[in-house]
Amino acid sequence: MNRMPMTAEGAERLRRQLDELKSVERPRVIQALAEARAHGDLSENAEYHAARERQGFIEGRIATIEEALAIAEIIDVTKIDAEGKIVFGATIELFNLDTEQEVRYQIVGEMEADIDQGLLSVTAPIARAMIGKEEGDVIQVNAPGGIVEYEVLSVAYI
């Protein structure tokens, strides 16, 4: 079984989500199913079918999170000493040389990635391009719109 890297913070977020799914969402959908069944004919009961669909989603998400946590290699980012090199868990500030905008990302595991929060999957093209680089380096990322160049402004393990 392959271990998947995950930050300690990401693992904790997933545990909280799992707890929410099991203790709040699952009972809620079970209650909705019971109420829908009480309405009689299930073949044309839209509420019942919606609740069954929601139940399938919740159970699938629970299974996915449980599996991810079971194979996770939890890494405490604050204990990393990569001597300024970009590695898994690093928080990086970049300067886009084309748009002249600064961006900040943390390289995290696939299950905890959320680009809107600046959490970049270790398998993303930009993350792969950054691994091994350090402050002052210029990286090139093959993006859908062409090559994008970034200068690494800082690397931290926070």
Backbone torsions as a table, in degrees:
resi	resn	phi	psi	omega
1	MET	NA	127.6	179.2
2	ASN	-78.5	134.0	176.5
3	ARG	-83.3	140.6	177.7
4	MET	-109.1	130.3	178.8
5	PRO	-69.2	143.3	178.7
6	MET	-152.3	137.9	177.0
7	THR	-73.0	155.4	178.3
8	ALA	-61.0	-39.3	179.2
9	GLU	-65.6	-41.3	178.2
10	GLY	-64.9	-40.2	178.5
11	ALA	-63.4	-39.9	179.2
12	GLU	-66.0	-40.9	176.6
13	ARG	-60.4	-42.5	179.1
14	LEU	-66.1	-38.8	177.5
15	ARG	-62.4	-40.9	178.3
16	ARG	-64.7	-41.8	178.4
17	GLN	-63.9	-41.4	178.2
18	LEU	-61.3	-44.3	178.4
19	ASP	-61.4	-42.6	178.4
20	GLU	-61.7	-44.5	179.7
21	LEU	-62.8	-43.5	-176.4
22	LYS	-76.0	-39.2	-172.7
23	SER	-95.2	-19.1	-178.2
24	VAL	-118.4	-57.3	-173.7
25	GLU	-68.1	-44.7	-179.0
26	ARG	-61.1	-50.7	177.9
27	PRO	-60.7	-34.9	179.8
28	ARG	-64.1	-43.9	-178.4
29	VAL	-72.3	-32.9	176.1
30	ILE	-63.9	-40.7	176.9
31	GLN	-64.3	-41.7	179.5
32	ALA	-64.3	-37.9	177.2
33	LEU	-64.3	-42.8	179.9
34	ALA	-62.4	-42.6	179.0
35	GLU	-65.6	-40.7	-179.7
36	ALA	-66.4	-38.8	178.0
37	ARG	-62.5	-33.8	-178.3
38	ALA	-66.7	-18.2	-179.3
39	HIS	-80.2	-3.8	174.6
40	GLY	102.5	-131.3	-173.1
41	ASP	-47.8	112.9	-177.2
42	LEU	-80.5	-21.1	-175.6
43	SER	-64.8	-30.6	-179.8
44	GLU	-119.7	26.0	-177.2
45	ASN	-98.3	98.9	-176.6
46	ALA	-62.5	-36.5	179.3
47	GLU	-62.7	-41.1	179.6
48	TYR	-63.7	-47.2	-178.5
49	HIS	-64.7	-37.7	177.6
50	ALA	-65.7	-41.5	179.7
51	ALA	-67.0	-39.1	177.8
52	ARG	-64.1	-40.1	178.4
53	GLU	-64.7	-43.6	178.3
54	ARG	-63.2	-40.3	178.5
55	GLN	-62.2	-42.0	178.2
56	GLY	-61.9	-41.4	177.8
57	PHE	-63.5	-47.6	-178.4
58	ILE	-61.5	-46.7	-179.1
59	GLU	-64.8	-37.5	177.0
60	GLY	-65.0	-42.2	179.8
61	ARG	-66.6	-40.5	177.3
62	ILE	-59.3	-47.4	-179.2
63	ALA	-62.5	-41.1	-179.8
64	THR	-63.8	-46.0	-179.4
65	ILE	-66.0	-44.4	179.8
66	GLU	-60.5	-42.1	178.8
67	GLU	-65.1	-43.7	-179.9
68	ALA	-61.9	-42.2	179.4
69	LEU	-68.7	-33.1	-179.3
70	ALA	-67.2	-33.9	-177.9
71	ILE	-103.8	6.3	-177.4
72	ALA	-72.0	139.3	168.4
73	GLU	-103.5	100.4	-173.2
74	ILE	-78.4	126.9	-176.3
75	ILE	-118.3	126.1	175.5
76	ASP	-85.9	103.5	-174.4
77	VAL	-60.0	-32.8	-176.9
78	THR	-68.1	-14.7	-179.3
79	LYS	-100.3	6.7	179.6
80	ILE	-80.6	135.2	172.3
81	ASP	-129.8	88.7	-177.7
82	ALA	-101.0	15.5	176.7
83	GLU	54.6	41.5	175.4
84	GLY	85.5	-2.6	178.9
85	LYS	-83.3	150.5	177.8
86	ILE	-80.4	121.5	178.3
87	VAL	-136.2	176.7	176.3
88	PHE	-53.0	134.2	177.6
89	GLY	93.0	-15.7	-178.2
90	ALA	-66.8	146.4	172.0
91	THR	-104.3	125.4	-171.5
92	ILE	-123.8	134.7	171.1
93	GLU	-104.5	128.2	-177.3
94	LEU	-121.0	153.2	174.5
95	PHE	-117.1	116.5	178.9
96	ASN	-74.6	115.0	-175.9
97	LEU	-70.2	-20.4	178.9
98	ASP	-83.9	-48.9	-175.6
99	THR	-94.2	-10.2	-177.6
100	GLU	58.4	36.5	176.9
101	GLN	-113.4	146.7	175.8
102	GLU	-93.9	142.6	175.1
103	VAL	-133.8	156.2	180.0
104	ARG	-130.9	129.3	179.7
105	TYR	-133.0	153.6	167.0
106	GLN	-118.8	133.5	179.0
107	ILE	-84.9	119.8	-174.8
108	VAL	-131.9	177.6	177.3
109	GLY	-70.8	163.5	-176.5
110	GLU	-59.8	-40.7	-176.5
111	MET	-70.1	-20.9	-176.8
112	GLU	-105.1	-0.2	-177.8
113	ALA	-64.9	139.0	176.4
114	ASP	-157.4	97.6	-173.8
115	ILE	-59.3	-31.9	179.3
116	ASP	-64.6	-25.8	178.1
117	GLN	-99.8	6.9	179.9
118	GLY	77.6	18.9	179.3
119	LEU	-100.4	108.8	-170.8
120	LEU	-104.2	127.3	179.4
121	SER	-62.5	139.0	178.9
122	VAL	-60.0	-20.1	-179.9
123	THR	-92.4	-4.6	179.5
124	ALA	-67.5	146.1	-178.8
125	PRO	-54.5	-40.7	-179.5
126	ILE	-67.7	-36.8	178.4
127	ALA	-66.8	-44.4	178.7
128	ARG	-61.4	-36.2	179.0
129	ALA	-68.9	-28.6	-177.2
130	MET	-82.8	-29.0	-174.9
131	ILE	-53.8	128.3	178.4
132	GLY	90.8	-13.3	179.5
133	LYS	-81.0	170.5	178.4
134	GLU	-143.6	175.4	-177.4
135	GLU	-52.6	133.8	179.6
136	GLY	94.9	-19.6	179.3
137	ASP	-71.2	152.3	172.9
138	VAL	-108.5	129.7	179.0
139	ILE	-114.5	150.4	176.8
140	GLN	-115.2	131.6	-179.6
141	VAL	-119.2	128.4	177.2
142	ASN	-82.2	95.6	-178.0
143	ALA	-96.8	165.0	179.6
144	PRO	-55.1	-32.2	-179.8
145	GLY	-88.5	4.9	-178.8
146	GLY	120.8	-170.6	-178.9
147	ILE	-74.1	130.5	176.7
148	VAL	-118.5	134.0	-179.4
149	GLU	-108.7	136.4	177.5
150	TYR	-127.0	144.9	169.8
151	GLU	-103.3	134.4	178.8
152	VAL	-79.3	115.4	-179.8
153	LEU	-86.8	-40.6	-179.9
154	SER	-157.6	155.7	177.7
155	VAL	-132.8	127.5	179.5
156	ALA	-137.0	156.7	178.4
157	TYR	-121.0	80.4	-173.2
158	ILE	-118.7	NA	NA
